[in-house]
Amino acid sequence: MEQRTQHAERIAFLGLGHMGTPMARRLLAAGHPLTVWNRTATKAERLVAEGARLAASPADAVRDADVVITMLAGPDAVRSVADAILPALREGAYWVEMSTVGPDVVRELGERAAGRVTLVDAPVAGSTDKAAAGELGILAGGDADGVAHVLARLGTVTRTGPAGSGAALKLVVNTAVLGGVALVAEALALADALGLDGDAARTALARGPLGGAVARAFAQDVHFGADLAAKDAALAVRAADLPVMEAVAAHFTAAAADPETVHEDISHAVSHIRGRAARAARTA
Ligand SMILES: NC(=O)c1ccc[n+]([C@@H]2O[C@H](COP(=O)([O-])OP(=O)(O)OC[C@H]3O[C@@H](n4cnc5c(N)ncnc54)[C@H](OP(=O)(O)O)[C@@H]3O)[C@@H](O)[C@H]2O)c1
């Protein structure tokens, strides 16, 4: 593998959604020559104005890159982009897969990339605010030595073990987050049903063991879509027998099926869950 000058790697960043845009911006600000690609090209305009090069295709984006980062919606998006970039990746490059896709997809990508590029799974904990501040919790599986300093621009790196372990731990972490948020929503639905003041119930819950989940359920200025939450819950229940999480997945799937909440932050899914319970009580 050829020597790289630290901090000057050519980076290709694919996926400029709510998370990808602030992450890519941090890498650009740190001085990395940055090529970006996004399915909807208009979302790249601000980064291009700040100095990034816009690639015409995923293959064009990765051709000369030392480090390729993918931050895409989920397994389907990552597989589709993988089809496009695998033939074009430079031998010896790193591919850091940061989306939430679960360990099976990482294993599949690892087999396809084997021998030519080093695949690192590095999904993240923390939302858009942490992405902008470079304070994400990065769960890095596989041989991440060569990219640890790049990832450090985005947050705190925890090495989780072999390839796929970062993606696996991310599902564990999100199961607790989504389960906690859904439980807070149901506790508040119960408070509504019992005629309690919602703010008083929220304050009481915030003082208990689910205090962090209450904070996330009412978080402002962050964006984690209900569609992505439904995807993550589904990934978890496919990996193990999790009856509570099945119910949680059903809540987020319902929020993702509603055009008013599908792309909204999961705090709106909390209102969705409470609203559903209230409607069910009225029709009972
Ligand atoms: N948001 C959070 O708080 C958060 C926190 C931790 C982890 N994550 C994970 O990080 C990843 C990105 O999240 P996000 O909030 O940035 O999502 P997002 O805003 O919905 O962006 C999704 C990105 O994936 C692209 N995409 C979707 N389907 C595609 C396809 N078939 N082919 C190519 N590109 C496709 C989108 O392109 P277009 O722009 O063309 O639609 C967009 O760039 C997800 O895996 C999510 O679960 C999110």
The ligand as a MOL file (V3000), in Angstrom:
LIG
                    3D

  0  0  0     0  0            999 V3000
M  V30 BEGIN CTAB
M  V30 COUNTS 48 52 0 0 0
M  V30 BEGIN ATOM
M  V30 1 N -29.8460 11.6120 10.8320 0
M  V30 2 C -29.3330 11.1130 11.9540 0
M  V30 3 O -29.5190 11.6510 13.0460 0
M  V30 4 C -28.4790 9.8660 11.8900 0
M  V30 5 C -27.7180 9.5440 13.0080 0
M  V30 6 C -26.8980 8.4040 12.9720 0
M  V30 7 C -26.8850 7.6040 11.8310 0
M  V30 8 N -27.6700 7.9410 10.7650 0 CHG=1
M  V30 9 C -27.6050 7.0810 9.5770 0
M  V30 10 O -26.8060 7.7700 8.6290 0
M  V30 11 C -27.2810 7.5120 7.3000 0
M  V30 12 C -27.6180 8.8350 6.6080 0
M  V30 13 O -28.6060 9.4940 7.3710 0
M  V30 14 P -29.1880 10.9140 6.9230 0
M  V30 15 O -29.9860 11.4340 8.0620 0
M  V30 16 O -28.1250 11.7430 6.3100 0 CHG=-1
M  V30 17 O -30.1850 10.4470 5.7740 0
M  V30 18 P -30.8740 11.3420 4.6370 0
M  V30 19 O -30.8320 12.7710 4.9850 0
M  V30 20 O -32.1880 10.7090 4.3720 0
M  V30 21 O -29.9020 11.1110 3.3790 0
M  V30 22 C -29.8610 9.8750 2.7460 0
M  V30 23 C -28.8190 9.9140 1.6540 0
M  V30 24 O -28.8640 8.6510 0.9410 0
M  V30 25 C -29.0590 8.9430 -0.4500 0
M  V30 26 N -29.7880 7.8410 -1.0790 0
M  V30 27 C -30.9750 7.3010 -0.6960 0
M  V30 28 N -31.3110 6.2800 -1.5110 0
M  V30 29 C -30.3240 6.1980 -2.4490 0
M  V30 30 C -30.0950 5.3340 -3.5450 0
M  V30 31 N -30.9540 4.3520 -3.8680 0
M  V30 32 N -28.9790 5.5190 -4.2860 0
M  V30 33 C -28.1070 6.5070 -3.9630 0
M  V30 34 N -28.2570 7.3550 -2.9250 0
M  V30 35 C -29.3600 7.1900 -2.1690 0
M  V30 36 C -29.8110 10.2430 -0.4850 0
M  V30 37 O -29.7190 10.8310 -1.7590 0
M  V30 38 P -30.8000 11.9460 -2.2200 0
M  V30 39 O -30.3230 13.2180 -1.6220 0
M  V30 40 O -30.7340 11.9100 -3.6880 0
M  V30 41 O -32.1410 11.5150 -1.6810 0
M  V30 42 C -29.0570 11.0020 0.6120 0
M  V30 43 O -27.8080 11.4550 0.1360 0
M  V30 44 C -28.4500 6.5590 7.4650 0
M  V30 45 O -28.0130 5.2400 7.3280 0
M  V30 46 C -28.9200 6.8150 8.8900 0
M  V30 47 O -29.6100 5.7110 9.4430 0
M  V30 48 C -28.4500 9.0470 10.7620 0
M  V30 END ATOM
M  V30 BEGIN BOND
M  V30 1 1 1 2
M  V30 2 2 2 3
M  V30 3 1 2 4
M  V30 4 1 4 5
M  V30 5 2 4 48
M  V30 6 2 5 6
M  V30 7 1 6 7
M  V30 8 2 7 8
M  V30 9 1 8 9
M  V30 10 1 8 48
M  V30 11 1 9 10
M  V30 12 1 9 46
M  V30 13 1 10 11
M  V30 14 1 11 12
M  V30 15 1 11 44
M  V30 16 1 12 13
M  V30 17 1 13 14
M  V30 18 2 14 15
M  V30 19 1 14 16
M  V30 20 1 14 17
M  V30 21 1 17 18
M  V30 22 2 18 19
M  V30 23 1 18 20
M  V30 24 1 18 21
M  V30 25 1 21 22
M  V30 26 1 22 23
M  V30 27 1 23 24
M  V30 28 1 23 42
M  V30 29 1 24 25
M  V30 30 1 25 26
M  V30 31 1 25 36
M  V30 32 1 26 27
M  V30 33 1 26 35
M  V30 34 2 27 28
M  V30 35 1 28 29
M  V30 36 1 29 30
M  V30 37 2 29 35
M  V30 38 1 30 31
M  V30 39 2 30 32
M  V30 40 1 32 33
M  V30 41 2 33 34
M  V30 42 1 34 35
M  V30 43 1 36 37
M  V30 44 1 36 42
M  V30 45 1 37 38
M  V30 46 2 38 39
M  V30 47 1 38 40
M  V30 48 1 38 41
M  V30 49 1 42 43
M  V30 50 1 44 45
M  V30 51 1 44 46
M  V30 52 1 46 47
M  V30 END BOND
M  V30 END CTAB
M  END
